Amino acid sequence: MVTDYERMLEAEELKFQLGESSLFLVNSRESKLIDGQLKAVSIQNKFFNTKAKLFNSLAFNPDL
């Protein structure tokens, strides 16, 4: 999802350079990219927390 937002931002920036877009649309695309990145980090954080709780409940050390 984040890669799609990155591609959309790049395309919008190119359209802006060619005079076919506005700064508002570029900012909007960039805002959606940042929101997507934050959501991806949040999901990744929840995944690792859940994984840590699972290892803890199994009394398993993944480093060994």
MOQUI-V402538 format. One record per residue. PSI is psi in radians with two decimals (999 if undefined). OMEGA is omega in whole degrees, 0 to 359 (none if undefined). D_LAST is the distance of its C-alpha to the last C-alpha in whole Angstrom. Layout:
((PSI:OMEGA:D_LAST) (PSI:OMEGA:D_LAST))
This chain:
((-0.75:181:34) (-0.69:179:34) (-0.60:177:35) (-0.74:178:38) (-0.66:178:39) (-0.76:180:38) (-0.70:179:41) (-0.68:178:43) (-0.79:179:43) (-0.74:179:44) (-0.72:180:47) (-0.67:177:48) (-0.68:177:48) (-0.76:177:50) (-0.65:179:52) (-0.74:179:53) (-0.55:179:54) (-0.05:178:56) (0.25:183:58) (0.01:183:57) (3.05:179:55) (2.84:178:55) (-0.55:177:52) (-0.77:180:52) (-0.64:177:50) (-0.80:179:48) (-0.66:179:47) (-0.78:178:47) (-0.72:180:44) (-0.68:178:42) (-0.76:178:42) (-0.64:177:41) (-0.80:180:38) (-0.75:177:37) (-0.72:178:37) (-0.71:178:35) (-0.74:178:32) (-0.72:179:32) (-0.70:179:32) (-0.72:178:29) (-0.70:179:27) (-0.77:179:27) (-0.73:178:26) (-0.69:178:23) (-0.77:178:22) (-0.68:179:23) (-0.86:182:21) (-0.62:176:18) (-0.75:179:19) (-0.72:178:19) (-0.71:178:16) (-0.71:178:14) (-0.65:178:17) (-0.85:179:16) (-0.69:179:12) (-0.72:180:14) (-0.47:178:16) (-0.05:184:14) (0.83:184:12) (2.33:178:9) (1.95:184:6) (-0.28:181:6) (-0.29:183:4) (999:none:0))
